[in-house]
Amino acid sequence: MLCLLAYAINGVLKYYLPNPICNAITVVSGFGFLCTILTHINRSTLRGFTGFVYALLVLWTLILTFKMFFFDDVKSTFEEYNGLSTWLLTYFGSPCFLPNMLPLFLLAFPRNYRFDYQYLWRVMWLLCVLYICYFPFAFWNMMHYQWSFDAGPGAEWGDKGTYGDFISNSTIGIASIAPVVIMIYFKRYLSKRHWQWYLITYTGSVLMTAYLARRGNLAMSGLYLVLAWLMYAMFDKKTSKIKLIFISILVIALGYGFITGSVDSFFATLSERGDEDTREGVELAFFADMRDINDWIFGRGWFGQYYDFTFGFRRGAIETGYLALILRGGLCYLIPYVLILVMSFINGFFRSKNLFCKSFAIICLMQVVSLYPWGWPQFNFLHYVIWLGVMTCNCKALRDVDDSQIINLCFSSKK
């Protein structure tokens, strides 16, 4: 968790510190994470069918990693690949390799290990405080960032002044220190004051997402809240159903009025993008280049690429998460990945007696859903929590206790 915390905070520091320092933090935190797993490696904590599928995922991950180091021509993937620093950043700074190692952290725990959830809660509270303090600066910078949809002839995605540059840099890295959304689901367990602050940070991130016109992320953010509401409406006996319905109607009405009244100002970018289709050409290029059945079954490696005739060069990125995982590891990777998350959702949601496991189960399910708009594995706390959720939802000892026992086991320091 400390390695992830350093990696997350570095997402903000890179806008203020020299590149060599930030690059060093990236490499040290990523390398430290892998070393922690290797020095504490145990048998999988997962059992039964889920444990078997997880073993397949780990095996295929190791095969793809071995292939990357000894067979793939990674150098040709990057324009600049010289020197030790560039080599290290290729693996620890790229979204193509290190995030795929995150599921392996489950191997660092022995069976019947009692995970220290309270340590994670303290880390989330630290991120919440940092987010709230940093939000005014990030919001102001976003609102005053200079960019245009028409950045001039020859401009490519991510160039200065383009929309890609706007969504990547205008918020000066605040997304990297956002607390994980699961804290919103723990209203039953957290103190009222803490939960309200988590809700404020989440509302701030939603506002930023709306202003940036990230349509897929905005839809997912709304779905997270809807599912949290449904979970409490269905399973929490202490929650007033009438109060929930009244608050929901009020929030929807206020939200609708705010959006329609700000469509020409705050939500102008979102309104302008509307239902613009930015994926069809990219996906057609992907299907056209992936003609070999072996590519679909085994993938093209962590740094695999396809030829995009729209842009006229080979790309290693495609927005749809399902296709991105197929490009990297094929169906041999995608099927176990999705199956583990689905089985964890079933165990955690339908076979548990507490909202704690059900919350983790919803997070697992949402990762499966999010693979359509984006859903790329990332080296951050959200995906750490997703795989922690896999372990939690498949732990019978946690599923069989009620909410009061969960409070004593995992939240006693909060009460």
N, C-alpha and C positions, 0 to 999 in steps of 0.2 A: 504493500500500500504506500510506503514511503517513496518507492521508485515511481509509482504512478503519480503521486502528489508532486514530486519534483518535475516530472514530465509535463503535468498539467500547468503548473505555475510558469514553466518555461514558455508556454504558449503566449503568455503576456510579456514575459521578460524579453523576448526576442524583438519587441518593438522599442526597447529602451537600452539594451546592452549590446556590445559589439558581437558580431557573428561568431567569432572563435569561442567566446565564453558560452553562448547559447548552444552552439554545436557540441561543446564538451559536456554540457548538462544533458543534452539529448542522448549522447552516446553512453555516458556513465549510468544514467537512470535505466536505459534500455538494457545495457549489458548487465547491470546489477540485478534486474528482474530475472533475466535468464539464468544467471549464476545462482540466485536464490532457489530457483526450481531445481537446478542440477545438483545442488548441495543438499537438498532436502527431499529428493525424489523417493516416492513410496509407491505402493500399489494404489490403484484407483480407489477412491472412496465410494464410487458408484457400484451398484450391484445389479444382478438380474439382466433383463434385456437392455435396459438403458446403459448399464455398465459395459455390456458386450459391444453395443454400437459406439460408445465412447472410445473403447479400445481400438476399434476400426478407424475412428477419426484420428486418434493419436498416431497410429501406425502409418496412415496415409500422409499425415502432416510431416512425420519424420522422413518418409520416402521423398516427398516433394522438397524438403529442405536439403536432404543429401543430394538430390538431383540438381538443385540450384547451385550448390557449392562446387560440384565436381563435373557437371555436364552442361549446364545452361551457359550461354554467352551473355552474362548480365552486363558486361561492359558495353555491348552494342545498344543496350536499352537507353543509355544516358549519353548526352552530348559531351559532358565533362566527367571523365572517370580516370583521375590520376592522383596518385598519392594516397597515403593511409587515411587521411581525414575524409577524403571523398568516398573511399571504399567503406568506411565505417558509417557515414551518413546514408549511404545507399541502403544499408540494411536496417539501421536504427532510426533514421529520419524519414524513410519512405513509408507510405501507408500500405505497401504491398507485402512486406515481410513480417515485421515485428507484431502487428496486431493479430496475425494468425497464430502466434505463439501463446496468446493470452489463455485459451482454453487449457493449456498444459499446466497452469498453476494449480489445478485440482490435484495433480500428482504430488504436490508438495505437502499434502496433509495425510497423515496416517488414518487408517480406519477408526471410526468412533471418535474422531477428533472433534473437540468442542470449539468451534470457531468463535473468535472474540468479536462479536457484532458491535459491542460498545466502542471498540477502537475505531471501527468504520464510522459509527455515528459521530464520534469526535472529529474525524477527518471531514465528514460532510458538514458539520457545523462550522469548522474552520473555513471551508470553501464558501459557505453561505455568508459569513462575515466579510470575506474578501470580495465576494461578488457585489454585495450591497455597497461597500466602500468604493468599488471601482466603477459601478454602474453609471453614475452621473458623467464621468469622463468619457466612457465608451459611448453612451447615448448621444452626448453632444458631438463627438467626433463623427458618429454615424450620420447625424442630421446635417452636418456641414461638409460632408465628404463630396469632392468634386468628381463627377463621373457622368457618363452618357451612354445610352444604348447605341448611339452612332458615334463611336470614338474616332472615326476617320478611316481612310483607306489603308488596308494592310494591317489593321489592328487585330490581334489575336486574343483569344480568351485569356484573361489574367493580366494583359498589358495595362500599364498605368492609364487610369481614366475609363476603363471598360467596366461592364457590369460584373465580370468575373473578379476584377480587382476590388470592386465595391463590396461584394459579398464576402470576400476573403479577408480584407484588411480594414474596412471602415469601422468595425467594432473593436479594433485593436486587441483581439484575442480573448475577449471576455467569455466566449462560449467554452473555452477550455477549463475555466474554473467554476462552471455552473454546477451546483449540487445535483445529484442524480434524482430524477423524477420520482423514484420509489419513496422518497421521504414524504411526498404528498400522500401516499397511500397509508402511511403510518400514523394518521390522525388519531387512531384508537389508542396508540401507545405513547406518543410524544406529549410533552406539556403543551398547553394551548399557545403559549408565547412562541415556543420554538416552531411549532407547526405553522403558525401565521407568518413567520419570517421566511420559512421555506416556500410558502404559497406566494409571498411577495416576490421572491427571486424568480420563481417559475413564471409569474405574470410578466415580469420584466423581460424574460427571455422570449416569451410568446410575442410581446409587442415588437421586440427587435426582429424576430422572424417574420412578422407581418410586414414591417417596414422594408425589410430586405426582399420581400416578395418570394420567399422560399416556400412555394405552394405545398410541396410534399411534406416538408417539415412542419408547416403550419397545420396541415390536416392531421398528422401524427400527434402533434401537441394537443389538439382538441380531443382526439380519440383517447389519449391517456387520461384526460380529465373525465371524460364520459364513462370510461371503464371504472375509474375510482369511485365515481358517484354510484354506478350500478352495483359495485361490490358492497358498498355500505348500505345501499337500499335493500339489497337481498339478504345480507348475512349479519349485519350489526343490529342487534335487538335494541340497543340503547339509542340508536339514531331515529329521530322522529321522521317518519315517511312524509307526513304533511309538510313539515318544515323543509325537507329536502326538495320536494316538488315546488314549493313556493319560491325558495331561493333559486332554483334552476330556471323557473319562468322569468324571474326578475333579472338574472344574469344574462339570459338570452335576449331579453328585451333591451337591456342597457347596451349589450354588445352590438346588437343589430343597429340600434340608433347611433352608436358611436362610429361604427364602420360606414354606414350610409352617409353620415354627416361629415366624414373625413375622407371620402373617396377621392376628392380632388386635392388633398393635401398629404396627410400622413400615409394613406393607403394608395397614393397615386401610382406607385410602381407596381403594386399588386394588381390594381385595376387595369393598368396598361398591359401587363403580361396576360391577364385573363386566362383563357383556356388555350393559350399558344402551345403548340406541340413542338417541343424541342428535342424529342427522342426518336421519332420515327426514322429519320435518316441515319442516325447512329446505330440503331438496332438493325436496320436493313443491311448496313455495312458489316455489322458483326455476323449476321447470319450468312451473308455472302462469302465471308472469308473463312468461317468455321464449317467448311464442307466435309472435312475428314471426320468420320465417326469416332476415331481415336481421340480427337481434340475434345469432343463432347464427353467421352467417357473418362479420360485421364487428364484433360486440361493441358495447358501449355506452361505450367509452372508459376511460381509466385510472381514472376515478372513477365508473364506471358503477354503478348500483344496481338492485335489484329489490324488489318489495313482498313482505314476509314477513307472511302473515296470522297466523302464530303469535304474533309480537311486536306486530303492528299498526302497523308503520312500515316505511319503505324502508331497506334495508341495502346496504352496499357490500362486505360480507364474507360468504363462504361457505366452510366448512371444507375441502371437497374442492378440491384444487388445480386439477384439470382444469376444473372448473366456474368457478373464480375466473378462470382465464386466458381462458375463453370469454366470461365476463361483460365482461372488460376489452377483449380484442382479437379475440374470436370465433375461429372455426376458422382464419381467416387468420393468426392469431398462434400458436395452439396447435399446429397441424400442423408448421410449420417449427421451432418450439421443440423439440418432441419428436423430430422427424426428425433434427435436428442432433445431439442427444444419443445417439440410437440408432446413427447412422452413426459417431460418435466412439467409441462402445463397441466396435463391430465392428472398426474400424481399430486401436484401441489394444489390444484383448484378443486378437484372432485373428491380427493381422498384425504383431505385435511380437515381439522376441526378449528382452525384459527385463521384470522385475516392475515397473519404474518406470512404463512406459506402461500396463501391465495394471492397476496401482493406480488411475491416473487414469481408466481406462476403466470400472472398477467404480463409481467416484464418479459418473461421468456416468450410468450405468445406474440407480444408486440414486436419482438425482434424478427419473428417469422413474417409478420405483416409488413414490417418496414423494409424488408428485402425487395419489395416492389418499387417504392419511390427512391430508395437509396440503400440503407442498411449495411453499408460496408463495415466489416469488422474494423474497429479502431482501438488504439492503445490508450484507453481512457477509462474512467470509473464506471461509465454506463455499461460497457462491455465486461468489465470486471464483475459488476453486480449481476449481469445476465448469467455469467457462468457460476457465480456464487449462488444464484437462484437455482441453477441446475443441481448443485450439491444440496441446497436446502430443501428443495421440493422432493428430492429422492431420499431424504433422511426420515425414516419412519418415526424415530424418536421425537422429532419436531412436529411431524404431521399429526401425531396422536394426542398432543396436549392442547388445552383450551387457551383462550386469550389471556386469562389471568396468569397462567403458568408461563406463557410467553413473556409477559411483562417482567416476571421475576427472573427468567432466564436471560433475556436479551436487553431489557430496557430498565432494569432496576435502578441504575444510576441516574436515570432521567426523571424518576418519580420522587 
